[in-house]
Every structure is written in C-alpha cells, then in structure tokens.
Amino acid sequence: MDASSEHAGSPFAAVAAPGAVFTGGAAGAMLRAWISSGAPATHTGALLVTSVVNGAGAFLLGYLLMHWAGRATPSRRVRLLVATGFLGSFTTFSNLAVEAVLLAEETSRMTAALLVLLSIAGGLAGAVAGRRLGRRRGAMTRRARSGSDRA
C-alpha cells in the first residue's frame, strides 16, 4: 500500500503533498543558490551557470522518469519531493529569463540570445540523454530480475 493512501482522509494527507513539494523545493533552491554563489559576478557568468544547472536538472528529471517507469514507481510524495519540488526549484525558467534580460540590457543582446538558445538546447539534450540512460538502466534491471527469477 502506498504511504499516501495509508493516511487518506487524515489531516496528515492534507499537508503531505504540499509539504513534500515545499521540502524538496527548499533543498533544490538552496543547492542552486550554493552553486550560483561560485559563479563569476557577471550576467554572462550567471547565465552560463543557470544554463548548466538547467541542463543538469533536465538530465536528472529525464533519467528519473524513465528509471521509475522501469521499476516500482515511488510513492506520490517521493515524486513530488524529488521531481516537482527539488528539481522544479533547482531548475527555473524565470531565473534564465531575468538573467537574459539583464545581460541584453547591460551588455549584448546577441550574447543573451545565444546563451538562451544554448540553455534551451542544453536542457533538451540533457532530458534526451537522461531518458536514454534511464531507459537503458531500466532494461538492464528488468533483464537482471528476469534472469534471477529463472535461477
């Protein structure tokens, strides 16, 4: 039985999902802030860090979704904690947009546009790579399980 259905109808159930998103979101935002604190103090540096973080987050989300599809899916709360909360706050489009506008206003529109395009392409590539790795790992896990079932 899923832990979220275990408490259905209780006061705990009413706060479990928002609490998971809040907790994961706080952790993802803190990690993003920590990584960003090491970025060069320029709009270009900040936008580059945002692009790398967003690509890494897209990779992780793509991987996890395929990994979870290939095995027992974690509870709804775990998915909300990790995918929606943590990775949702770790990767943010709004941060990318604001940094691109600041870079365009203060230095170069062309550089800002190029970095935004690279960030989007990197995010898409990260998601595709993560899904492929997750699918491959899931297939390996299923083969290993079916081999041990026969033994």
Secondary structure, 3 states (H helix, E strand, C coil): CCHHHHCCCCHHHHHHHHHHHHHHHHHHHHHHHHHHCCCCCCHHHHHHHHHHHHHHHHHHHHHHHHHHHCCCCCCHHHHHHHHHHHHHHHCCHHHHHHHHHHHHHHCCHHHHHHHHHHHHHHHHHHHHHHHHHHHHHHHHHHHHHHHHHHC
